[in-house]
């Protein structure tokens, strides 16, 4: 019980401290490749601290959704971080770190964001929400299916157990089932966190935006929660993917030496994965909205093939 | 362009941003007497730009200031799409009759603490457009301007100097 609490606390604190840095590293990588300096790796920290210092301004006639949706998104992200094996694969007491629980928590934040977009009553907000829900409907089955494929050789759908089993046995990583499932997972992580080519996080221009369209009417502290909550989702999903792909260094228990190694390994893995993601983004343009379902259907097919193949392999 | 071509272009171009030392230390900007930049905007200021009736000369200079060569982002300033996300309202041009209400609405929709920056000669004294039937007044007639950047159009260096008085970086 105590060990579980320690692990949850370590996960949440680690992610909260690392996330702005991750965003800073990603933005700086991109800026350097584009030939300019950029705000530096600490700029997201400054942005968030500033936003928390500003008064939220809410439009007259807006309801409680505008106040509570950002907090719900933030809470769902924090719960997600507690459940995902970022640093340690110790199975949590009382709470199942189960695949289905993780996907439901993820969906809770998605719905909060979509309601917030509708709340503003502007054309942009509704448009962003409808696109966001469309992506969510296409993304969730792939997340379930690809992690299901990874869970088959282990015999459990608890994420911590999957990561632990993969770090012990190289054969579960280097086989077609695992590779297909991971490719599918990377595509859905990109879609879920609103990165290129599905959504462009640095644009606010006209009709292409999805995430930005929903948060257009929030300001001050509300915006701070929204931004931080969405960034934390990126850390959680990226951390889960890299720990599934490269599970070494993750602590098997809550011993402090192992946790220290796990923290160092996860920091390096997540920052490297983030810079690779940002570097790849320089080379690709945003997909036309009506072609995004094709990409996501492709990732679903990969996940489906992965599940089918697992019956042949194992 | 192929990916290898793009990689070669990135390697060939390197960094195009001017070094900070190339920026003039003394820029001709007018700061309102008694203006203290809000403490929480230190290091980070999002800018909402409002064209209240400009000839678009100032807009080209603003685009240059946020472009890769002058790169205002390295001082913590960024352009945003919504006044709700903004800390700084940057106004250009005379205030035309049609843009007076939208300008005031934008300033009102910006969460406190906020800073109003006026860019270009038109925003103070109406410049070339003074006396036109379409002009409702200059920006000072409608709101309190904290930092004014003179020039027709002002240089990107001056715009960056004005933003740096807010972010103090």
Interface residues (C-beta under 8 A of the other chain):
Chain A: X31 X32 X33 X34 X35 X36 X37 X38 X39 X40 X43 X46 X47 X49 X50 X53 X54 X55 X56 X57 X204 X205 X212 X216 X217 X218 X219 X220 X223 X282 X283
Chain B: X3 X6 X10 X13 X14 X15 X16 X17 X39 X40 X41 X42 X43 X44 X45 X46 X68 X69 X71 X73 X74 X76 X78 X80 X81 X82 X83 X84 X85 X87 X109 X110 X111 X112 X113
